[in-house]
Structures are given as structure tokens and as C-alpha cells.
Amino acid sequence: MPPKNQSSTSTGDDVAFVPHKLDREATFYVAGHRGLVGSAIWRKLESERFVNLVGRTSTELDLKDRDAVFGFFAETRPRYVVLAAAKVGGILANSTYPVDFLSDNMRIQVNVLDAAREHGVERLLFLGSSCIYPKFAEQPIKEEYLLTGHLEPTNDAYAIAKIAGIMQIQAIRRQHGLPWISAMPTNLYGPGDNFSPEGSHVLPALIRRYDEAVKSGADKVTNWGTGSPRREFLHVDDMAAACLHLLENYDGPDQVNVGTGIDVTIKELAEIVAETVGFKGTIDWDTSKPDGTPQKLLDVTKLASAGWEANIDLVEGIRNTVLWYRKNVNSIRE
């Protein structure tokens, strides 16, 4: 491993990382520590007794500001980094603001990765999304299917930004010999999620919609699409556990899929949410609205080979997410 502020040069992916437990006393920067994934990773690291965690809110540090990011790394000099910061949203947000999702995420990634390399970060995990894979990829989706077909048009800008992040990790490994890695989670949910009507993903959107229907006494709820697409869902606390496991046990240039290996239809998901919140009315579907990708199930063979699998059942995970939502409904981010 090259010392701080000194890069090694490599002609191929010959990074030699020996799996080991990370130093619990080292400085560990979680970029995006207030978001859904970042906050879960922070909780996991605290439970594992990491004592020097570093995080900055977006008002404290704008990751799109290159000079500010380099200054932050020069000051804090983290040994480990998880890049969980990103501009994220559901179908509506992605399809309405593609420039924002492409530009903001590219700047965040390039700034953090360049600064981390400049200041000798030892281990770094870049987090992306399963939307990087082709819309009509063979199911379940293997890591090798990346760049083998057209993307889903409703979130292609975000996907391209995340693909660029994977490429930058691979390039850093080849050129500078750093054992940095990438992980691509499936659809995530849990405490700290975005439940706003415009910016949320499908599961938090359903939880809010059905809970509000119960509170208002509505006898009907209408959802987007046909309900036929199949999706895989991973509780964010499982995702956090997987992140630490990969940092301590995996090394390779290819991104690692992180999921459960099990999917459900959106219709089945809506029924689980309705039952969980106590909604007894009718469920309708607005078929004039887009469904998005027909199916998105990740092949998690590589993850299993690294020695990790999900532990939180979907019904159990939705139940504790509903409880968290109801407890925090007046203070959750919009």
C-alpha cells in the first residue's frame, strides 16, 4: 500500500488486499451519513465500536464543491470511506430532472474519489444502484451484464452517473493500485427513507399513501402502473451489514450485487403494505402511468461467495419501517 499522498502505478488489476478487520480506531468518513443508506452504515459502525466516525451534512460540506471536498480530506485524512452520498429519487423525480441527477451525482463522485485518492484513503466502498443494468437484462441480473443493453429511460441519467463511478473505481485500481471496491444494492427501504410524494421510491411511497388513507378514512387507493413489475427489496440495516462485510472480506474490480435474491410484484408489495397499516379499502391501478423495468432481480452469487446473505424478512422489515414512519411522521425529510 502506498503511503499517504503517494500513488503506486499498476499496469493491470494486481491489487493485493488481504481480508482483515478494519481498525476500529481509524478515521472513517461516511459520505451521506444522514441519508437512508449512510445513516444505517453509521449505526452499524457505531454498533461495531468504530470510535472515530466522521460525517458532514450537505450544508456543512457541499460535495459538489471540489475545493471544499479537497479541503475536508486534507483536514480529516480518513483511512476508510464509504461513498453513500447521492442525489436520489423515484421514477417521477428521475424522469423530470435528468440533468440534475446526472450532473450532481457525477460531481459528487469525481470530487470525493479524486480527493480520497489524493489523500491516501486505504479502503473505499462506492455505492451505486441496480438501475445500472439494462432494462431487459436476463434475470436474475449478474454483474457481468453491465453495459450489455439499453437502460431504463426513466432513470438513465442517474444510471450513467453510477456506471461512471464504477468505471472510476476500476480505473483507480488499475492506475494507482488501491483496493477500492463497488457495491450495487437492490431497492432499499427502512428507517430514514424519503417519504415525500415527489421524491420517494415505491415502497416508502406506498407506506405513506396507505397510512394517510387509513387516517383519512379513504375507501380507495390508486397506485401507478399495472402492479405487474417485479422488484426485490433489501432492508437498509442488512445493506449496512453487507457494506462492512465487503470492506473486510472482498476485493475485486467488479461491482458486487447486494440483495436478497427474492422478488415480489408491486401488487403483492402493495397488499403487504395495506395489510401492515390496516387499510381495508379497494386498491386500484392507473395503467396510464409507467411501470418502469418489468423485472429487476439481482444475482447475489458473488455476495454469497464473499460470505454474506440477507437476514431481514420483507414482511418483518415493512412492519418495523411502518412503525418508524408513524413515530417520525412529523419530522421526516420531505
Residue frames as qw, qx, qy, qz and C-alpha x, y, z in Angstrom:
[[0.000, 0.888, 0.459, 0.000, 0.00, 0.00, 0.00],
 [0.401, 0.492, -0.055, 0.770, 1.50, 3.36, -0.96],
 [0.278, -0.356, -0.500, 0.739, 1.97, 5.80, 1.92],
 [0.120, 0.827, 0.422, -0.352, -0.21, 8.86, 2.34],
 [0.229, 0.885, -0.093, -0.396, -0.13, 11.26, -0.63],
 [0.040, -0.505, 0.763, 0.402, 1.90, 8.86, -2.77],
 [0.853, 0.286, 0.059, -0.433, 0.34, 6.83, -5.57],
 [0.526, -0.225, 0.771, 0.279, 1.51, 3.48, -6.88],
 [0.490, 0.464, -0.382, -0.632, 1.37, 2.71, -10.59],
 [0.613, 0.013, 0.786, -0.080, -0.13, -0.51, -11.91],
 [0.192, 0.252, -0.657, -0.684, -0.43, -1.96, -15.43],
 [0.495, -0.230, -0.746, -0.382, -3.40, -4.15, -14.51],
 [0.639, -0.579, 0.010, -0.506, -5.70, -5.07, -11.67],
 [0.691, 0.138, -0.633, 0.321, -2.98, -6.53, -9.46],
 [0.352, -0.624, 0.280, -0.639, -4.22, -5.04, -6.19],
 [0.557, -0.017, -0.801, 0.220, -3.23, -7.31, -3.33],
 [0.436, -0.482, 0.226, -0.725, -5.70, -6.92, -0.46],
 [0.340, -0.035, -0.914, 0.220, -5.65, -9.42, 2.38],
 [0.490, -0.617, -0.403, -0.466, -9.09, -9.57, 4.06],
 [0.399, -0.076, -0.628, 0.664, -8.94, -8.33, 7.63],
 [0.217, -0.804, -0.526, 0.174, -10.97, -6.49, 10.25],
 [0.234, 0.746, 0.024, 0.623, -10.79, -2.76, 9.85],
 [0.356, 0.008, -0.500, 0.789, -9.10, -0.71, 12.55],
 [0.231, -0.752, -0.616, -0.030, -11.91, 0.42, 14.86],
 [0.342, -0.714, -0.150, 0.592, -9.86, 3.46, 15.93],
 [0.360, 0.045, 0.432, 0.826, -9.08, 4.75, 12.43],
 [0.269, 0.413, 0.094, -0.865, -10.85, 7.78, 10.97],
 [0.253, 0.313, 0.878, 0.260, -13.83, 6.57, 8.93],
 [0.223, 0.265, -0.048, -0.937, -15.72, 9.01, 6.71],
 [0.307, 0.455, 0.835, 0.030, -19.30, 8.17, 5.74],
 [0.067, 0.085, -0.278, -0.954, -20.30, 10.47, 2.88],
 [0.511, -0.257, -0.476, -0.668, -24.06, 10.94, 3.06],
 [0.207, -0.007, -0.875, 0.437, -24.32, 9.90, 6.70],
 [0.349, 0.178, 0.428, -0.814, -27.77, 11.46, 7.12],
 [0.572, 0.182, -0.461, -0.653, -29.35, 9.63, 4.19],
 [0.927, -0.110, -0.033, -0.356, -31.12, 6.28, 4.16],
 [0.907, 0.178, -0.305, 0.228, -28.01, 4.20, 3.49],
 [0.336, 0.534, -0.438, 0.640, -25.44, 6.42, 5.15],
 [0.478, -0.522, 0.327, -0.627, -27.34, 6.64, 8.44],
 [0.976, -0.138, -0.027, -0.168, -27.72, 2.86, 8.52],
 [0.762, 0.342, -0.355, 0.420, -24.00, 2.41, 7.88],
 [0.020, -0.600, 0.406, -0.689, -23.26, 4.91, 10.65],
 [0.764, -0.406, 0.196, -0.460, -25.45, 2.92, 13.07],
 [0.982, 0.074, -0.160, 0.073, -23.74, -0.32, 12.05],
 [0.538, 0.482, -0.404, 0.561, -20.26, 1.13, 12.51],
 [0.315, -0.579, 0.374, -0.653, -21.19, 2.52, 15.92],
 [0.915, -0.255, 0.092, -0.299, -22.51, -0.90, 16.94],
 [0.918, 0.198, -0.181, 0.291, -19.20, -2.39, 15.80],
 [0.583, -0.719, -0.029, 0.378, -17.36, 0.12, 18.04],
 [0.520, 0.434, 0.118, 0.727, -15.75, 2.33, 15.44],
 [0.373, -0.692, -0.368, 0.497, -14.81, 5.33, 17.56],
 [0.178, -0.475, 0.183, 0.842, -13.67, 7.93, 15.01],
 [0.377, 0.571, 0.681, 0.261, -16.57, 8.32, 12.60],
 [0.074, -0.349, 0.087, 0.930, -16.70, 11.49, 10.50],
 [0.254, 0.598, 0.716, 0.255, -19.76, 12.89, 8.72],
 [0.026, -0.242, -0.006, 0.970, -20.83, 16.22, 7.28],
 [0.420, 0.645, 0.575, -0.278, -24.29, 17.40, 6.32],
 [0.516, 0.541, 0.413, 0.520, -24.81, 18.94, 2.89],
 [0.052, -0.977, -0.094, -0.182, -24.96, 22.40, 4.48],
 [0.578, -0.717, 0.302, 0.246, -21.64, 21.78, 6.25],
 [0.305, -0.390, 0.694, 0.523, -19.92, 20.35, 3.16],
 [0.703, 0.564, 0.041, -0.432, -21.23, 20.64, -0.40],
 [0.716, -0.165, 0.611, 0.294, -19.74, 17.61, -2.13],
 [0.606, 0.695, 0.319, 0.221, -20.31, 19.31, -5.48],
 [0.005, 0.973, -0.226, 0.041, -17.75, 21.95, -4.43],
 [0.873, 0.266, -0.295, 0.283, -14.38, 20.48, -5.42],
 [0.224, 0.573, -0.449, 0.648, -12.22, 22.86, -3.39],
 [0.587, -0.489, 0.289, -0.577, -14.34, 22.28, -0.28],
 [0.990, -0.062, -0.073, -0.100, -14.10, 18.50, -0.67],
 [0.718, 0.371, -0.371, 0.458, -10.32, 18.55, -1.06],
 [0.075, -0.594, 0.404, -0.692, -10.05, 20.84, 1.94],
 [0.810, -0.373, 0.137, -0.431, -12.17, 18.48, 4.02],
 [0.974, 0.067, -0.174, 0.130, -9.99, 15.47, 3.14],
 [0.453, 0.526, -0.399, 0.600, -6.82, 17.42, 3.85],
 [0.337, -0.558, 0.353, -0.671, -8.18, 18.31, 7.29],
 [0.836, -0.276, 0.248, -0.404, -9.69, 14.97, 8.35],
 [0.236, 0.508, -0.821, -0.115, -7.47, 12.48, 6.43],
 [0.865, -0.113, 0.271, -0.407, -9.80, 9.47, 6.70],
 [0.230, -0.356, 0.889, 0.175, -8.33, 6.00, 6.38],
 [0.200, 0.306, 0.918, 0.153, -11.63, 4.47, 5.27],
 [0.305, 0.222, -0.047, -0.925, -14.50, 5.92, 3.23],
 [0.304, 0.427, 0.848, 0.074, -17.97, 4.80, 2.22],
 [0.098, 0.100, -0.257, -0.956, -19.39, 6.95, -0.57],
 [0.090, 0.485, 0.866, -0.080, -23.13, 6.77, 0.10],
 [0.128, 0.590, 0.157, -0.781, -23.88, 10.39, -0.80],
 [0.186, 0.191, 0.737, 0.621, -26.00, 10.82, -3.90],
 [0.437, 0.165, 0.032, -0.884, -28.95, 12.67, -5.39],
 [0.029, 0.122, 0.986, 0.113, -31.68, 10.02, -5.46],
 [0.487, 0.187, 0.187, -0.832, -35.37, 9.77, -6.24],
 [0.619, 0.249, 0.732, -0.136, -38.16, 7.69, -7.74],
 [0.479, 0.401, 0.636, 0.452, -39.46, 7.41, -11.31],
 [0.115, 0.932, 0.340, 0.060, -41.14, 10.83, -11.27],
 [0.293, -0.876, 0.200, 0.328, -38.09, 12.70, -9.98],
 [0.563, -0.250, 0.600, 0.510, -35.63, 10.87, -12.25],
 [0.430, 0.487, 0.631, 0.424, -37.68, 11.37, -15.40],
 [0.035, 0.958, 0.282, 0.025, -38.44, 15.04, -14.62],
 [0.150, -0.943, 0.286, 0.080, -34.94, 16.20, -13.63],
 [0.957, 0.142, 0.018, 0.253, -32.42, 14.04, -15.57],
 [0.405, 0.713, -0.256, 0.512, -29.83, 16.83, -15.83],
 [0.419, -0.720, 0.353, -0.426, -29.79, 17.27, -12.05],
 [0.933, -0.259, 0.238, -0.069, -29.39, 13.55, -11.44],
 [0.852, 0.369, -0.037, 0.370, -26.54, 13.25, -13.94],
 [0.277, 0.740, -0.234, 0.566, -24.65, 16.43, -13.14],
 [0.494, -0.709, 0.299, -0.405, -24.96, 16.39, -9.34],
 [0.949, -0.245, 0.199, 0.003, -24.00, 12.74, -8.97],
 [0.787, 0.444, -0.095, 0.418, -21.06, 12.98, -11.36],
 [0.099, 0.769, -0.298, 0.557, -19.65, 15.95, -9.47],
 [0.706, -0.583, 0.273, -0.294, -20.13, 14.33, -6.07],
 [0.984, -0.027, 0.115, 0.131, -18.41, 11.13, -7.17],
 [0.661, 0.553, -0.138, 0.488, -15.48, 12.69, -9.01],
 [0.104, -0.798, 0.297, -0.513, -14.76, 15.13, -6.20],
 [0.766, -0.516, 0.310, -0.225, -14.87, 12.55, -3.41],
 [0.970, 0.087, 0.111, 0.196, -12.94, 9.87, -5.31],
 [0.534, 0.657, -0.183, 0.500, -10.25, 12.27, -6.51],
 [0.252, -0.768, 0.347, -0.475, -9.81, 13.76, -3.03],
 [0.899, -0.350, 0.236, -0.119, -9.73, 10.30, -1.43],
 [0.893, 0.290, -0.012, 0.345, -7.01, 9.20, -3.85],
 [0.265, 0.774, -0.230, 0.527, -5.03, 12.42, -3.37],
 [0.339, -0.657, 0.444, -0.506, -5.04, 11.95, 0.40],
 [0.225, 0.341, -0.904, 0.127, -4.25, 8.22, 0.51],
 [0.757, -0.162, 0.261, -0.577, -7.54, 6.62, 1.58],
 [0.198, -0.322, 0.925, 0.035, -6.80, 2.94, 2.16],
 [0.122, 0.307, 0.937, 0.117, -10.20, 1.30, 1.66],
 [0.322, 0.228, 0.023, -0.918, -13.16, 2.89, -0.09],
 [0.272, 0.358, 0.892, 0.046, -16.59, 1.49, -0.94],
 [0.220, 0.116, -0.258, -0.934, -18.55, 3.18, -3.73],
 [0.351, 0.349, 0.816, -0.298, -22.29, 2.58, -3.64],
 [0.157, 0.043, -0.523, -0.837, -24.45, 2.61, -6.74],
 [0.636, 0.191, 0.352, -0.660, -27.80, 1.14, -7.70],
 [0.555, 0.129, 0.810, 0.137, -29.24, -1.83, -9.55],
 [0.496, 0.785, 0.240, -0.282, -30.60, 0.61, -12.16],
 [0.082, -0.671, 0.578, 0.457, -27.15, 0.48, -13.80],
 [0.404, -0.012, 0.885, 0.233, -28.18, -2.74, -15.56],
 [0.153, -0.048, -0.608, -0.778, -30.00, -2.97, -18.93],
 [0.581, -0.031, 0.155, -0.798, -33.78, -2.65, -18.85],
 [0.918, 0.105, -0.125, -0.361, -34.29, -6.07, -20.41],
 [0.071, 0.542, -0.826, 0.136, -31.37, -7.88, -18.78],
 [0.685, -0.098, -0.713, -0.116, -31.71, -11.60, -18.27],
 [0.531, -0.592, 0.270, -0.542, -33.00, -12.40, -14.79],
 [0.400, -0.860, -0.116, 0.294, -31.54, -12.71, -12.23],
 [0.378, 0.898, -0.163, 0.156, -29.07, -9.98, -13.16],
 [0.854, -0.204, -0.029, 0.478, -25.39, -10.90, -12.93],
 [0.275, -0.773, 0.130, 0.557, -22.62, -8.35, -12.50],
 [0.415, -0.128, 0.626, 0.648, -21.30, -9.24, -15.97],
 [0.298, 0.670, 0.647, 0.208, -24.48, -7.91, -17.62],
 [0.119, -0.791, -0.067, 0.596, -23.33, -4.31, -17.09],
 [0.118, 0.631, -0.379, -0.666, -23.22, -2.36, -20.40],
 [0.249, 0.026, 0.911, 0.327, -24.80, -5.15, -22.43],
 [0.070, 0.590, 0.741, 0.313, -28.06, -3.37, -23.35],
 [0.057, -0.573, -0.143, -0.805, -30.19, -0.23, -23.21],
 [0.083, -0.073, -0.659, 0.744, -31.00, 1.35, -19.85],
 [0.016, -0.704, -0.703, 0.105, -34.47, 2.09, -18.48],
 [0.252, 0.549, 0.204, 0.770, -35.22, 5.55, -19.97],
 [0.385, -0.842, -0.256, -0.279, -36.92, 6.91, -16.84],
 [0.560, -0.798, 0.179, 0.131, -33.67, 6.79, -14.84],
 [0.854, 0.356, 0.005, 0.380, -30.92, 6.51, -17.46],
 [0.168, 0.832, -0.242, 0.471, -29.21, 9.75, -16.39],
 [0.601, -0.650, 0.384, -0.263, -28.80, 8.54, -12.81],
 [0.973, -0.014, 0.209, 0.095, -27.67, 5.13, -14.05],
 [0.663, 0.622, -0.121, 0.399, -25.00, 6.62, -16.29],
 [0.139, -0.820, 0.374, -0.411, -23.60, 8.60, -13.36],
 [0.782, -0.443, 0.407, -0.163, -23.37, 5.45, -11.25],
 [0.931, 0.285, 0.093, 0.211, -21.78, 3.48, -14.09],
 [0.359, 0.789, -0.268, 0.419, -19.17, 6.24, -14.34],
 [0.476, -0.707, 0.422, -0.309, -18.47, 5.74, -10.62],
 [0.952, -0.099, 0.286, 0.042, -17.85, 2.03, -11.13],
 [0.745, 0.571, -0.034, 0.343, -15.52, 2.82, -14.03],
 [0.032, 0.848, -0.349, 0.398, -13.60, 5.32, -11.90],
 [0.742, -0.509, 0.411, -0.149, -13.12, 2.74, -9.14],
 [0.941, 0.174, 0.220, 0.191, -11.80, 0.26, -11.69],
 [0.508, 0.755, -0.132, 0.394, -9.50, 2.88, -13.20],
 [0.297, -0.812, 0.395, -0.311, -8.13, 3.83, -9.78],
 [0.892, -0.272, 0.360, 0.004, -7.40, 0.18, -9.08],
 [0.851, 0.402, 0.131, 0.311, -5.53, -0.21, -12.38],
 [0.373, 0.781, -0.132, 0.483, -3.61, 3.05, -12.32],
 [0.146, -0.719, 0.413, -0.540, -2.94, 3.56, -8.63],
 [0.504, 0.105, -0.833, 0.203, -3.13, 0.09, -7.11],
 [0.297, -0.205, 0.504, -0.785, -5.69, 0.96, -4.45],
 [0.101, -0.188, -0.976, -0.031, -8.01, -1.85, -3.23],
 [0.372, 0.168, 0.234, -0.883, -11.22, 0.14, -3.60],
 [0.107, 0.232, 0.956, 0.145, -14.49, -1.62, -4.36],
 [0.386, -0.059, -0.185, -0.902, -18.06, -1.00, -5.59],
 [0.137, 0.255, 0.931, -0.223, -21.38, -2.42, -4.46],
 [0.300, -0.135, -0.408, -0.852, -24.74, -2.17, -6.22],
 [0.249, 0.153, 0.792, -0.536, -27.73, -2.56, -3.90],
 [0.041, -0.476, -0.794, -0.375, -31.20, -3.52, -4.97],
 [0.270, -0.678, -0.221, -0.647, -34.20, -1.42, -3.88],
 [0.340, -0.008, -0.673, 0.656, -33.59, -0.32, -0.30],
 [0.418, -0.665, -0.287, -0.548, -36.04, 0.67, 2.41],
 [0.629, -0.327, -0.567, 0.420, -36.17, 1.22, 6.15],
 [0.320, -0.824, -0.266, 0.385, -35.72, 3.90, 8.82],
 [0.261, -0.579, 0.232, 0.737, -34.62, 7.26, 7.43],
 [0.408, 0.342, 0.688, 0.493, -36.18, 6.75, 4.00],
 [0.101, 0.115, -0.140, -0.978, -37.60, 9.56, 1.85],
 [0.195, 0.459, 0.853, -0.153, -41.39, 9.50, 2.14],
 [0.179, 0.467, -0.004, -0.866, -42.12, 12.63, 0.09],
 [0.701, 0.511, 0.421, -0.265, -44.80, 12.36, -2.65],
 [0.531, 0.807, -0.201, -0.162, -42.43, 13.64, -5.36],
 [0.185, 0.726, -0.660, 0.054, -39.07, 12.16, -4.36],
 [0.629, -0.328, 0.661, -0.247, -39.77, 8.79, -2.79],
 [0.186, 0.198, -0.910, -0.312, -39.24, 5.31, -4.18],
 [0.546, -0.236, -0.612, -0.520, -42.06, 2.82, -4.49],
 [0.535, -0.320, -0.748, 0.227, -42.09, 1.25, -1.01],
 [0.156, -0.280, -0.427, 0.846, -41.97, 4.43, 1.13],
 [0.284, -0.034, -0.280, -0.917, -44.47, 5.99, -1.29],
 [0.554, -0.294, -0.711, -0.319, -46.86, 3.09, -0.71],
 [0.408, -0.320, -0.675, 0.524, -46.40, 3.26, 3.07],
 [0.019, 0.180, 0.180, -0.967, -47.25, 6.97, 3.14],
 [0.386, -0.093, -0.477, -0.784, -50.18, 6.59, 0.72],
 [0.568, -0.325, -0.741, -0.151, -51.83, 3.75, 2.62],
 [0.340, -0.298, -0.593, 0.666, -51.16, 5.21, 6.05],
 [0.129, 0.107, 0.026, -0.986, -52.73, 8.52, 5.01],
 [0.481, -0.194, -0.614, -0.595, -55.70, 6.61, 3.56],
 [0.491, -0.358, -0.760, 0.230, -56.22, 4.91, 6.92],
 [0.189, -0.272, -0.386, 0.861, -56.01, 8.22, 8.77],
 [0.248, 0.099, -0.167, -0.949, -58.44, 9.96, 6.40],
 [0.577, 0.232, 0.660, -0.421, -60.87, 7.06, 6.23],
 [0.430, 0.462, -0.472, -0.615, -60.49, 6.72, 2.44],
 [0.844, 0.058, 0.481, -0.231, -62.05, 3.61, 0.93],
 [0.848, 0.482, 0.139, 0.171, -59.83, 3.51, -2.18],
 [0.347, -0.705, 0.397, 0.474, -56.14, 3.90, -3.03],
 [0.767, 0.640, 0.043, -0.010, -54.85, 4.30, -6.58],
 [0.596, -0.511, 0.434, 0.443, -51.30, 3.25, -7.49],
 [0.295, 0.690, -0.432, -0.499, -49.23, 3.90, -10.61],
 [0.172, 0.377, -0.862, -0.292, -48.95, 1.32, -13.39],
 [0.742, -0.053, -0.520, -0.420, -50.30, -2.20, -13.61],
 [0.683, -0.525, 0.404, -0.309, -48.77, -3.68, -10.48],
 [0.984, 0.176, -0.031, -0.012, -47.15, -6.44, -12.53],
 [0.421, 0.683, -0.513, 0.304, -43.45, -5.43, -12.42],
 [0.877, -0.359, -0.267, 0.173, -41.35, -7.50, -10.05],
 [0.101, 0.812, -0.366, 0.444, -38.97, -5.89, -7.59],
 [0.747, -0.139, -0.516, 0.395, -36.51, -7.03, -4.96],
 [0.247, -0.860, 0.062, -0.443, -36.29, -5.19, -1.64],
 [0.685, 0.017, -0.515, 0.515, -33.48, -5.13, 0.93],
 [0.437, -0.867, -0.229, 0.063, -33.76, -3.62, 4.39],
 [0.266, 0.863, -0.275, 0.330, -31.20, -0.86, 4.84],
 [0.553, -0.666, 0.478, -0.149, -29.84, -2.41, 8.03],
 [0.918, 0.074, 0.350, 0.173, -29.00, -5.52, 6.02],
 [0.580, 0.754, -0.021, 0.308, -27.34, -3.28, 3.44],
 [0.164, -0.879, 0.378, -0.239, -25.20, -1.66, 6.12],
 [0.789, -0.380, 0.484, 0.005, -24.09, -5.06, 7.41],
 [0.855, 0.394, 0.239, 0.236, -23.21, -6.10, 3.86],
 [0.300, 0.904, -0.178, 0.249, -21.11, -2.96, 3.37],
 [0.384, -0.744, 0.531, -0.134, -18.91, -3.62, 6.38],
 [0.883, -0.065, 0.462, 0.052, -18.63, -7.29, 5.46],
 [0.743, 0.618, 0.100, 0.237, -17.45, -6.43, 1.94],
 [0.067, 0.913, -0.335, 0.223, -14.91, -3.91, 3.23],
 [0.488, -0.597, 0.621, -0.140, -13.43, -6.58, 5.47],
 [0.726, -0.051, 0.686, 0.003, -13.77, -9.61, 3.20],
 [0.707, 0.570, 0.401, 0.123, -13.96, -8.72, -0.51],
 [0.121, -0.673, 0.336, 0.647, -11.57, -7.34, -3.07],
 [0.526, 0.273, 0.699, 0.399, -12.07, -7.19, -6.82],
 [0.057, -0.100, 0.277, 0.954, -12.60, -4.80, -9.73],
 [0.241, -0.389, -0.706, -0.540, -16.18, -5.85, -10.46],
 [0.424, -0.326, 0.198, -0.821, -19.12, -4.33, -8.64],
 [0.081, -0.092, -0.969, 0.214, -20.89, -6.65, -6.18],
 [0.453, -0.434, -0.449, -0.636, -24.67, -7.02, -6.28],
 [0.000, 0.017, -0.755, 0.656, -26.24, -6.65, -2.84],
 [0.594, -0.152, -0.219, -0.759, -29.75, -8.01, -2.43],
 [0.661, -0.189, 0.584, -0.431, -31.88, -10.87, -1.18],
 [0.016, 0.143, -0.919, -0.367, -32.23, -12.89, -4.38],
 [0.100, 0.495, 0.857, -0.104, -36.04, -12.84, -3.90],
 [0.087, -0.041, -0.173, -0.980, -38.58, -10.55, -5.60],
 [0.225, 0.520, 0.752, -0.337, -42.31, -9.75, -5.43],
 [0.185, 0.592, 0.500, 0.604, -44.75, -7.97, -7.75],
 [0.020, -0.208, 0.174, -0.962, -45.65, -4.37, -6.97],
 [0.629, -0.374, -0.341, -0.590, -49.21, -5.60, -6.50],
 [0.777, -0.286, -0.526, 0.195, -48.05, -8.10, -3.86],
 [0.381, 0.062, -0.352, 0.853, -45.98, -5.36, -2.23],
 [0.283, -0.339, -0.063, -0.895, -48.99, -3.02, -2.09],
 [0.751, -0.384, -0.437, -0.313, -51.07, -5.76, -0.47],
 [0.672, -0.163, -0.508, 0.513, -48.41, -6.34, 2.21],
 [0.135, 0.149, -0.208, 0.957, -48.25, -2.61, 2.96],
 [0.485, -0.383, -0.266, -0.740, -52.05, -2.30, 3.05],
 [0.785, -0.366, -0.500, -0.027, -52.35, -5.19, 5.50],
 [0.565, -0.043, -0.432, 0.702, -49.50, -3.86, 7.65],
 [0.004, -0.132, 0.158, -0.979, -51.01, -0.38, 8.05],
 [0.197, 0.364, 0.784, -0.463, -54.56, -1.71, 8.42],
 [0.340, 0.281, -0.246, -0.863, -56.07, -0.45, 5.16],
 [0.461, 0.217, 0.841, -0.182, -59.31, -2.32, 4.36],
 [0.481, 0.642, 0.096, -0.589, -60.43, -0.49, 1.20],
 [0.836, 0.485, 0.249, 0.066, -60.07, -1.06, -2.55],
 [0.407, -0.514, 0.442, 0.612, -56.76, -0.97, -4.43],
 [0.651, 0.725, 0.208, -0.088, -56.92, 0.48, -7.97],
 [0.610, -0.232, 0.397, 0.645, -54.20, 0.80, -10.63],
 [0.331, 0.840, -0.012, -0.430, -53.71, 3.72, -13.01],
 [0.812, 0.094, 0.457, 0.351, -52.44, 1.90, -16.09],
 [0.424, 0.879, 0.072, 0.204, -51.78, 5.18, -17.93],
 [0.260, -0.875, 0.408, -0.016, -48.74, 5.67, -15.70],
 [0.557, 0.530, -0.640, 0.003, -45.39, 3.94, -16.46],
 [0.942, -0.321, -0.092, -0.027, -44.37, 0.64, -14.90],
 [0.173, -0.786, 0.590, 0.057, -40.64, 1.04, -15.42],
 [0.212, 0.395, -0.885, -0.123, -38.46, -2.06, -15.81],
 [0.786, -0.159, -0.418, -0.426, -40.55, -5.28, -15.95],
 [0.898, -0.404, -0.148, 0.094, -38.30, -7.14, -13.52],
 [0.233, 0.758, -0.469, 0.390, -35.18, -6.30, -11.57],
 [0.891, -0.444, 0.079, -0.049, -33.83, -9.20, -9.53],
 [0.107, 0.797, -0.593, 0.040, -30.14, -9.35, -8.70],
 [0.907, 0.059, -0.392, 0.142, -28.00, -12.43, -8.85],
 [0.366, -0.838, 0.320, -0.248, -26.28, -12.45, -5.45],
 [0.970, 0.037, -0.156, 0.181, -23.92, -15.37, -6.06],
 [0.488, 0.505, -0.333, 0.629, -20.81, -13.18, -5.77],
 [0.347, -0.620, 0.275, -0.648, -22.08, -11.76, -2.48],
 [0.931, -0.297, 0.041, -0.206, -22.80, -15.23, -1.14],
 [0.858, 0.255, -0.250, 0.369, -19.32, -16.33, -2.19],
 [0.184, 0.575, -0.367, 0.708, -17.95, -13.47, -0.10],
 [0.338, -0.131, -0.823, 0.438, -19.77, -14.99, 2.88],
 [0.171, 0.176, 0.385, -0.890, -22.83, -12.78, 3.36],
 [0.128, -0.418, -0.775, -0.456, -26.60, -13.10, 2.95],
 [0.304, -0.426, -0.011, -0.852, -29.62, -11.01, 3.97],
 [0.168, -0.107, -0.887, 0.417, -31.34, -11.69, 7.29],
 [0.266, 0.276, 0.408, -0.829, -34.40, -9.39, 7.50],
 [0.254, 0.428, 0.850, 0.175, -37.63, -10.81, 6.04],
 [0.024, 0.332, 0.350, 0.876, -39.65, -8.41, 3.85],
 [0.440, -0.672, -0.507, -0.314, -42.84, -8.58, 5.95],
 [0.620, -0.557, -0.298, 0.465, -40.85, -8.02, 9.14],
 [0.404, -0.045, 0.105, 0.907, -38.89, -5.20, 7.51],
 [0.116, -0.508, -0.414, -0.746, -42.02, -3.42, 6.28],
 [0.539, -0.689, -0.484, -0.017, -43.60, -3.76, 9.72],
 [0.552, -0.511, -0.181, 0.633, -40.70, -2.05, 11.50],
 [0.253, 0.145, 0.271, 0.918, -40.47, 0.59, 8.76],
 [0.269, -0.653, -0.497, -0.505, -44.17, 1.45, 9.20],
 [0.586, -0.671, -0.364, 0.272, -43.63, 1.74, 12.95],
 [0.479, -0.239, 0.034, 0.844, -40.66, 4.07, 12.37],
 [0.070, 0.389, 0.425, 0.814, -42.64, 6.15, 9.86],
 [0.387, -0.730, -0.490, -0.279, -45.58, 6.62, 12.21],
 [0.601, -0.594, -0.242, 0.476, -43.30, 7.58, 15.09],
 [0.394, -0.346, 0.174, 0.833, -41.39, 10.11, 12.98],
 [0.343, 0.632, 0.609, 0.335, -44.06, 11.30, 10.52],
 [0.039, -0.975, -0.207, 0.066, -43.93, 14.88, 11.76],
 [0.297, -0.823, 0.353, 0.331, -40.16, 15.18, 11.42],
 [0.764, 0.084, 0.524, 0.367, -39.21, 13.03, 8.42],
 [0.143, -0.397, 0.371, 0.827, -37.48, 14.64, 5.47],
 [0.596, 0.635, 0.364, -0.329, -39.62, 15.73, 2.57]]
